[in-house]
Structures are given as structure tokens and as C-alpha cells.
């Protein structure tokens, strides 16, 4: 587990150097690329350029975009092994979406330790290394599951099924909270029970793709990530290795269908089964895999239209090696699909709050701001009002960002953005523009005058003031991330201008 927090960066590296000679490290197993676990990989490689990074195909792709430097790599799949010698034979278990697109677990056959990182963890810390006191951790264990794993209950069940093929494990080494040793059967069983109950009740999207074909893995994971932001479950199914009866059963329980076009050698039987199983109440999305021999999107699209199936997003076409813009488009397309499927639930939740409480909560007012960000040649923006200064030394602020907002992907630890302050009496055009629903991959800044900040993000020319910020940490809430950022620079365009204020009548939506 390699954390990027600047405050502890040097402490971590010094401690590691005291335990092992950097030149003696051969492999670094990357369980997943979430920034709070992978942020110091670049620092490790600077000290040990000979290291081979071991991860899933999707993880290696993410690392290429994150590290921007050559590195030795080993791509592994479910069931693959890496023999380290002296009996330490590592076996890898694919666990995508728990809770990152590229998650995998690692089992050491000699020590019988299963390394799971986020899975089976909890945000709890005391002096006990192991789970001796079950009563002490019960509430935190379930809260962690509900917040991080519950939205992907079907993926949890798939991972548990793969774990069943392993020999017995004596210890589960998690990345958060105590190691599990004394109550493994009980705690793993809870994941199974909770996930089975959740999977029966929740909205689900069946995402079909051809694994290890073209860019299908990476594109499917990007779409799945966008869907999962909305709290909708995703069931990833490999068209090349799935029984037709299983396809029929999954489609029958799905509210949405996403299909990555397989090679023509696989297409006929697989797509015919899918077409026979869908119904007009479902929504569908199609994407090319970029493998060079993809079945065409358009005949299948026409057949879905004839059945009366609604299209969730326009077909995603791959004309060249996918870059950040394509992966962001996939993420946004998935989010659009998830939001469509949860629209009735969202309206129901808005009406559920007590009327007087709703009105009282609505009296909490805030300023009006537009967050703008650029990363990897892709930009995004969002209207915000849940913003507050959070510290003075260093200067810092907090922003509540809904999990299903496109800009959430631009606000991870280490990312930089601009907080544009809107001016009272002069904010309506900008507010109307950024409140629009943009199509996946659309340019948010068409027709808007901007100029680049020192951190590369767009500054709105019509803003009253702007602040250049860097994300330092994030705290997860049920439907929002609380993002804490330090402020590096800022400027006011009109000394006499006042910040626009957002007054709400109710408190259960913006």
C-alpha cells in the first residue's frame, strides 16, 4: 500500500529504506491504481527503476497514463501465478470494481495470506493488529461495506466465487483497519449475505464485452466506473467465455444493457442470444472495442431500434488508440446511463424528506462558483454552491462534489483545478450554460471565454475572482465526496464586486 499524502511521503520512503534495499526489489504488485494507494509508485521507481510492476491489463493502462515514463510490467489475469522462490507462489484473483475498476487480490501459497487491499477493510484504527474483538468493529465493518462495496454487490459475489477456488487462507491482509484472522469465516460470510440481498433488490446493468480483445477491457471498465458512480450495479460478462443460458438470465434481470462489439468470429451466436433476450423496457448502449475485426455497431443498433429499445448514449466509435478523451467519454456515457435508470428513485428521495425539515435545511445558503479542471488534455466544469474555506494554515477549502458528477474524476488527490467565483448580478449566463446537460464527451467551454491558469486549468474570463487549488484529501459521504484542497494562488477582477449567493427553498436537492 503506497499512499501519496505529502505530509507522510518522506516518512514512508525512509521507513521502507530502513526495511529493504531498494535495489533488491524485483516486483511491485499493484492491487489497484486508486491514488490513495498508488501515489508513491513513481517515487519508488525513481529509486528502483529495475522494478517490474505487476497488475491487471487495466491497471497497467492506468499506470501508463499516471506515470508518463517507461517501466517494466507484467500483465496478469485471474488465476495467473508469479513464483518468487522459497515457496512464495503468488496467485492473482480478479476483483474488478471493488471498489476500483482494476482491483485484484493476491494469495501467497506459502504464508496462506490473502492480500485484499480495500476489500474486507474498514476505517477503524486501534492498538490491535488483528480482529480479536469482533463487537468493536461490527458497525465500522458494515459501514465500510455499505459505502464502498454495496454499490457493486454483484461484483462482490463474482470475486467471492473466484476466491472459492483458492486453498484455505489463514489471514486476510486488508489495506484499511485490522487484519482478519480470528473471524475470517464470519466476516467473509457477511459480505456474501449482504451482497446477495443487495443484488436481488438493486438496479443492474449487464455490460458485455470480449475480454483481451482490442481495448475492450479498458473501455468496459471506464463505462462501468461511470455507471457505478450513480449507485447502479454492473455485471461484467465476457462474451467469449459465457454460456448462452447465463446471458439470457443476466439480461432478464438487467435494466440496462451495454455491449462492446466483439470480433466477427464471436459475434453471430453471442449477439443473436442478446437480441432474443432484450425487451423494450430496457435501455442499451454500444461501443466499439478497437480490435480491428469488430462486428459493426450499426446493424445491431438498427435491430435494437426495431425492437423499441431506448438508446442510453450514442455509439462510441474507436478510430485510433484510445486516449484520455475517449476514456472520459466512456465514463460520462456510463454516468448518463446510470442517472437515467435511477431518475425515478431520485425523484422519490427528493419527495421523502419531512416538509418542515426540508424548508429549514434549505435556509442554508452558499455562494455560487464554477469549478473548472484540465487533466491529460481533457477538461471539465461544474456549477458548485457547497463550498467553504476549511483552513488558514495552509490556506484551504472544502467542496462537496456529488459522486455522479463528471468532474469527480478530475478531483482526486494531486489533481489541480480552478474555483471561479461568480459575481452577483452577472452570473446568470454562466450558470445557465454550466447547468445544461452535456452529451458524453462534449466540450463544456464552447462559446465561453477562458484563459489558462498556471496549473493548466481554464479560468473563466467573466468570473469575479478565481483560486488555483490542489486536491490534498477526500472524505467519502453517502452520495458526495468532500474534497479538501489547498489554495496556491488567486486574483480578484473587480475589487467592489460581491459574490453571487444561492438561496434555496428546500434542502434535499440543489
C-alpha positions in Angstrom: 0.0 0.0 0.0 1.7 3.2 -1.2 0.0 6.4 -0.1 0.7 9.8 -1.7 -0.1 12.1 1.2 2.7 14.7 1.1 2.9 15.0 4.9 3.9 11.4 5.2 5.7 10.8 1.9 9.2 11.1 3.2 8.4 9.2 6.4 7.1 6.3 4.3 10.1 6.3 2.0 12.6 6.5 4.9 10.8 3.7 6.7 10.8 1.5 3.6 14.5 2.2 3.1 15.2 1.0 6.6 13.5 -2.3 5.9 14.8 -3.2 2.5 17.5 -2.2 0.0 15.6 -0.6 -2.9 18.0 -2.2 -5.4 16.8 -5.7 -4.2 13.2 -5.1 -5.1 12.2 -7.2 -8.1 8.4 -6.8 -8.2 5.8 -4.3 -7.1 2.3 -5.8 -7.1 -0.3 -3.1 -7.8 -3.6 -4.2 -6.3 -5.4 -1.2 -7.8 -4.5 2.3 -9.0 -6.7 4.4 -6.7 -4.5 7.4 -6.0 -4.5 7.0 -2.2 -2.8 3.6 -2.6 -0.6 4.1 -5.7 0.5 7.7 -5.4 4.1 7.0 -4.5 4.8 4.4 -7.2 6.7 7.0 -9.2 8.9 7.8 -6.2 9.7 4.0 -5.8 10.6 3.7 -9.5 12.9 6.7 -9.2 14.8 4.7 -6.6 14.4 1.3 -8.1 13.9 1.6 -11.9 14.5 -2.1 -12.3 11.2 -3.0 -10.6 8.6 -4.8 -12.6 5.0 -3.6 -11.9 2.5 -6.4 -11.7 -1.2 -5.7 -12.3 -4.2 -6.3 -14.5 -4.3 -5.1 -18.0 -6.5 -2.2 -17.0 -4.2 -1.3 -14.1 -1.1 -1.2 -16.4 -3.0 1.1 -18.8 -3.9 3.4 -15.9 -0.3 3.4 -14.7 0.9 4.4 -18.2 -1.3 7.5 -18.1 -0.3 8.2 -14.4 3.5 7.7 -14.5 4.3 9.1 -18.0 7.5 7.1 -18.1 8.7 3.7 -19.3 8.5 0.9 -16.8 8.8 -2.9 -16.8 5.4 -4.5 -16.5 3.7 -7.9 -16.1 0.1 -8.1 -17.0 -1.8 -10.9 -15.1 -5.2 -12.3 -15.3 -7.4 -14.3 -12.8 -5.6 -17.5 -11.9 -2.2 -16.4 -13.1 0.8 -17.1 -10.8 4.1 -15.5 -10.0 6.7 -17.7 -8.3 9.0 -15.6 -6.1 11.0 -18.6 -4.9 11.4 -20.2 -1.5 7.8 -21.3 -1.7 6.3 -17.9 -2.2 4.0 -18.6 -5.1 1.6 -15.7 -5.7 -1.8 -16.3 -7.2 -3.9 -13.5 -8.5 -7.7 -13.1 -8.3 -9.5 -10.6 -10.5 -11.9 -8.4 -8.5 -12.9 -5.5 -10.8 -15.0 -2.7 -9.3 -14.1 -3.5 -5.7 -14.0 -0.6 -5.4 -11.8 0.4 -8.3 -12.0 -0.8 -12.0 -8.7 -2.7 -11.9 -8.8 -4.3 -8.4 -7.1 -7.7 -7.9 -6.4 -9.8 -4.9 -3.1 -11.7 -4.2 -2.8 -15.0 -2.4 0.6 -16.2 -1.1 0.6 -20.0 -1.1 3.4 -20.3 1.4 2.1 -18.0 4.1 -1.6 -18.6 3.2 -2.2 -14.8 3.4 -4.7 -13.2 1.0 -3.9 -9.6 0.3 -7.1 -7.8 -0.5 -6.4 -4.1 0.0 -9.8 -2.3 0.0 -11.8 -5.5 0.1 -12.9 -6.6 3.7 -11.5 -3.4 5.1 -12.9 -0.8 7.4 -12.0 2.7 8.5 -11.0 1.8 12.1 -7.8 2.0 14.0 -6.7 0.9 17.5 -3.7 -0.9 19.0 -4.9 -4.4 17.9 -3.3 -5.8 14.8 -6.0 -8.4 14.3 -9.7 -8.7 14.6 -9.8 -10.1 18.1 -12.7 -8.0 19.3 -15.5 -8.6 16.8 -18.0 -6.5 18.6 -15.7 -3.5 18.5 -15.5 -3.5 14.6 -19.0 -4.6 13.7 -20.5 -1.2 12.9 -17.5 0.1 11.0 -17.2 -3.1 9.0 -20.8 -2.8 7.8 -20.5 1.0 7.2 -17.4 0.4 5.0 -19.2 -2.3 3.0 -22.3 -0.1 2.6 -20.3 2.9 1.3 -17.7 1.2 -0.8 -18.7 -2.3 -1.7 -22.5 -2.3 -1.6 -23.0 -0.4 -4.9 -21.1 -3.2 -6.6 -22.8 -6.2 -4.9 -22.7 -8.4 -8.0 -19.0 -7.8 -8.4 -18.5 -8.7 -4.8 -20.3 -12.0 -5.4 -18.2 -12.7 -8.5 -15.0 -12.0 -6.5 -16.1 -14.3 -3.7 -16.8 -17.1 -6.3 -13.2 -16.7 -7.6 -11.9 -16.7 -4.0 -13.6 -20.1 -3.5 -11.0 -21.7 -5.9 -8.1 -20.8 -3.6 -6.7 -23.0 -0.9 -7.7 -22.0 2.7 -6.3 -18.7 3.8 -5.1 -18.1 7.4 -5.1 -14.3 7.2 -6.8 -11.6 5.1 -4.4 -8.7 4.9 -6.6 -5.6 4.2 -5.4 -2.1 3.4 -7.7 -0.4 5.9 -8.2 -1.4 9.5 -7.2 -4.6 11.3 -6.0 -7.8 9.6 -8.7 -10.5 9.6 -7.5 -13.8 11.3 -9.8 -14.8 14.1 -13.2 -14.3 12.4 -12.5 -14.8 8.7 -15.4 -17.1 8.0 -17.9 -14.9 9.8 -16.7 -11.6 8.1 -16.4 -13.1 4.6 -19.8 -14.6 5.1 -21.3 -11.2 5.9 -20.1 -9.9 2.5 -21.8 -12.8 0.8 -25.1 -12.3 2.7 -25.2 -8.6 2.2 -24.3 -8.8 -1.5 -26.9 -11.5 -2.2 -29.6 -9.3 -0.6 -28.4 -6.2 -2.4 -28.1 -7.9 -5.8 -31.8 -9.1 -5.6 -33.1 -5.6 -4.9 -30.8 -3.2 -6.9 -30.9 -1.8 -10.4 -28.3 -3.5 -12.5 -26.6 -3.0 -15.9 -25.3 -6.0 -17.8 -22.1 -5.0 -19.6 -21.0 -7.5 -22.3 -17.6 -7.3 -23.8 -14.8 -9.5 -25.3 -12.0 -9.8 -22.7 -8.5 -9.5 -24.1 -9.7 -8.2 -27.4 -8.7 -4.8 -28.7 -9.3 -2.2 -26.0 -12.4 -3.9 -24.7 -11.2 -4.4 -21.2 -10.2 -0.7 -20.6 -13.3 0.7 -22.3 -15.7 -1.6 -20.5 -14.1 -0.7 -17.1 -14.4 3.1 -17.9 -18.1 2.7 -18.7 -18.6 0.5 -15.6 -16.9 3.1 -13.5 -19.3 5.8 -14.7 -22.3 3.6 -14.1 -21.1 2.7 -10.6 -20.9 6.4 -9.7 -24.7 6.6 -9.7 -25.2 3.6 -7.3 -26.2 1.2 -10.1 -24.7 -2.3 -10.1 -22.7 -3.5 -13.0 -22.3 -7.1 -14.1 -19.3 -7.5 -16.4 -19.7 -10.5 -18.8 -17.1 -11.9 -21.2 -18.9 -12.7 -24.4 -16.2 -15.2 -25.4 -16.5 -17.3 -22.2 -20.1 -17.1 -21.2 -22.8 -19.8 -21.7 -25.8 -18.6 -23.7 -28.2 -19.6 -20.9 -26.2 -17.3 -18.5 -26.5 -14.5 -21.0 -30.3 -14.9 -21.1 -30.6 -15.0 -17.3 -28.4 -11.9 -16.8 -30.2 -9.9 -19.5 -33.6 -10.9 -18.0 -32.7 -9.3 -14.6 -30.9 -6.2 -16.1 -32.5 -2.7 -16.5 -29.7 -1.7 -19.0 -27.5 -3.5 -21.5 -24.1 -2.3 -22.7 -22.3 -4.2 -25.4 -18.7 -3.9 -26.5 -18.6 -5.1 -30.1 -16.8 -8.5 -30.2 -14.7 -9.8 -33.1 -16.7 -11.2 -36.0 -15.7 -14.7 -35.1 -17.6 -14.5 -31.9 -20.4 -12.1 -32.9 -23.2 -14.2 -34.5 -24.1 -16.6 -31.7 -23.5 -14.1 -28.9 -25.4 -11.2 -30.4 -28.3 -13.4 -31.5 -28.7 -14.6 -28.0 -28.6 -11.0 -26.7 -31.2 -9.8 -29.2 -33.5 -12.6 -28.3 -33.3 -11.8 -24.6 -33.8 -8.0 -24.5 -37.1 -6.2 -24.2 -38.4 -2.7 -25.0 -38.4 -1.6 -21.3 -34.6 -1.8 -21.2 -32.0 0.7 -22.4 -28.9 -0.1 -24.4 -25.5 1.4 -25.2 -23.0 0.2 -27.7 -19.2 0.7 -28.1 -16.5 -0.5 -30.4 -13.6 -2.4 -29.0 -11.0 -1.2 -31.4 -9.7 -4.7 -32.1 -9.5 -4.3 -35.9 -12.1 -7.0 -36.5 -15.1 -5.6 -34.6 -18.6 -6.5 -35.6 -20.2 -3.3 -36.9 -22.2 -1.3 -34.4 -24.9 -0.1 -36.8 -26.7 -3.3 -37.9 -27.1 -4.2 -34.2 -28.2 -0.7 -33.3 -30.9 -0.8 -36.0 -32.2 -4.1 -34.7 -32.5 -2.7 -31.1 -34.4 0.3 -32.6 -36.8 -2.1 -34.3 -37.5 -3.8 -31.0 -38.2 -0.4 -29.4 -35.2 -0.4 -27.0 -34.1 3.1 -26.0 -30.6 4.1 -26.7 -28.8 5.3 -23.5 -25.9 7.0 -25.3 -24.7 7.4 -28.9 -22.4 4.5 -30.1 -18.8 5.1 -29.0 -16.6 4.6 -32.1 -12.8 3.9 -31.8 -10.9 5.3 -34.8 -7.4 5.3 -33.2 -5.7 4.2 -30.0 -8.0 5.5 -27.2 -6.7 8.4 -25.1 -7.9 10.3 -22.1 -10.7 11.9 -24.1 -12.2 8.5 -25.1 -12.0 7.1 -21.6 -13.6 10.3 -20.2 -16.4 9.9 -22.8 -16.9 6.3 -21.7 -17.1 7.4 -18.1 -19.6 10.1 -18.8 -21.7 7.8 -21.0 -21.9 5.3 -18.2 -22.9 8.0 -15.8 -25.7 9.2 -18.1 -27.0 5.6 -18.3 -26.9 5.2 -14.6 -28.7 8.5 -14.0 -31.4 7.6 -16.5 -32.1 4.3 -14.7 -32.2 6.0 -11.2 -34.3 9.0 -12.2 -37.5 7.6 -10.5 -35.5 6.8 -7.4 -34.0 10.2 -7.3 -37.4 11.9 -7.5 -38.8 9.7 -4.8 -35.9 10.6 -2.5 -36.5 14.3 -3.1 -40.1 13.9 -2.0 -39.3 11.8 1.0 -37.9 14.5 3.4 -40.2 16.0 6.0 -41.7 19.2 4.7 -40.7 21.5 7.5 -37.2 19.9 7.8 -36.8 20.3 4.1 -37.6 24.0 4.3 -35.3 24.5 7.3 -32.4 22.8 5.6 -33.0 24.9 2.5 -32.2 28.0 4.5 -28.5 27.0 4.5 -27.2 29.3 1.7 -23.9 29.3 -0.1 -22.0 31.2 -2.8 -22.1 30.3 -6.5 -19.0 29.0 -8.1 -17.9 27.1 -11.2 -15.1 24.5 -10.8 -13.0 24.1 -14.0 -10.3 21.5 -14.4 -8.0 20.1 -17.0 -6.1 16.8 -16.9 -4.4 14.8 -19.6 -5.7 17.1 -22.3 -9.3 16.7 -21.2 -11.3 19.4 -19.4 -14.5 19.6 -17.4 -16.6 22.0 -15.3 -19.3 22.1 -12.8 -21.5 24.7 -11.1 -21.0 24.4 -7.3 -22.5 26.0 -4.2 -21.4 23.7 -1.4 -18.0 25.4 -0.9 -16.4 26.7 2.3 -13.0 27.8 3.5 -11.7 25.0 5.6 -8.2 26.1 6.9 -5.9 29.1 7.2 -2.6 27.4 7.6 -2.3 26.3 4.9 -5.0 28.1 3.1 -7.5 25.5 2.2 -11.2 25.0 1.2 -13.7 22.2 1.0 -16.1 21.3 -1.8 -18.9 18.8 -1.8 -18.9 17.0 -5.2 -21.7 14.6 -6.0 -20.4 11.1 -6.9 -22.1 11.1 -10.2 -20.7 14.4 -11.5 -18.3 14.1 -14.4 -15.8 16.5 -12.7 -15.4 14.0 -9.9 -12.8 12.2 -12.0 -10.7 15.4 -12.1 -10.7 15.9 -8.3 -8.5 13.1 -6.9 -5.5 13.6 -4.7 -2.9 15.6 -6.5 -5.2 16.9 -9.2 -5.4 20.7 -9.7 -8.4 22.9 -10.6 -9.8 26.4 -10.6 -12.6 27.7 -8.3 -14.2 30.5 -10.3 -16.3 32.9 -8.1 -19.4 34.2 -9.8 -20.5 37.8 -9.4 -23.8 39.0 -8.0 -25.9 40.4 -10.8 -23.7 39.0 -13.5 -23.8 35.2 -13.1 -27.0 34.1 -14.9 -25.5 33.4 -18.3 -22.6 31.3 -16.9 -24.9 29.5 -14.5 -27.4 28.6 -17.3 -24.6 27.4 -19.5 -23.0 25.1 -17.0 -26.3 23.8 -15.7 -27.0 22.4 -19.2 -26.9 18.6 -19.7 -23.9 18.0 -21.8 -23.6 14.9 -24.1 -20.9 12.5 -23.1 -17.5 13.8 -24.2 -18.9 17.3 -25.1 -16.7 20.4 -24.7 -18.1 22.3 -21.7 -16.4 25.5 -22.8 -17.9 26.0 -26.3 -18.8 29.7 -26.5 -17.2 30.6 -23.2 -14.2 32.9 -23.0 -11.4 31.4 -20.9 -7.6 31.7 -20.4 -5.2 29.2 -18.9 -4.1 29.3 -15.3 -0.6 28.4 -14.1 -1.9 24.9 -13.2 -3.3 24.5 -16.8 -7.0 24.6 -15.9 -9.3 27.2 -17.6 -10.1 30.5 -15.8 -13.5 32.0 -16.8 -13.0 35.5 -18.1 -16.3 36.6 -16.6 -15.6 35.4 -13.1 -15.4 37.9 -10.2 -12.4 36.1 -8.8 -10.5 32.8 -9.1 -8.5 30.5 -6.9 -5.9 27.9 -8.1 -6.3 24.8 -6.0 -4.7 21.3 -5.5 -6.6 18.4 -4.0 -5.0 17.1 -0.8 -7.6 14.6 0.5 -11.1 13.3 0.1 -13.7 12.1 2.5 -16.4 9.8 1.3 -20.1 10.6 2.2 -23.1 8.6 1.1 -23.7 10.5 -2.2 -20.9 13.1 -2.2 -17.2 13.4 -1.8 -15.9 16.1 0.5 -12.8 17.3 -1.3 -10.2 19.3 0.7 -7.8 21.4 -1.3 -5.0 23.8 -0.7 -5.1 27.2 -2.4 -1.9 28.2 -4.3 -2.9 31.5 -5.9 -5.8 33.7 -6.7 -7.0 37.0 -8.1 -10.0 39.4 -8.0 -11.1 41.0 -11.2 -13.4 43.6 -9.6 -12.5 44.9 -6.1 -16.0 46.2 -5.5 -17.8 43.1 -6.8 -19.9 40.8 -4.5 -20.1 37.0 -4.7 -23.4 35.6 -6.1 -25.4 33.8 -3.4 -27.5 30.7 -3.9 -30.8 30.8 -1.8 -32.7 27.5 -1.8 -36.3 26.9 -0.8 -35.7 23.2 0.1 -32.7 21.3 1.3 -32.9 17.9 -0.4 -31.6 19.0 -3.8 -29.6 21.8 -5.3 
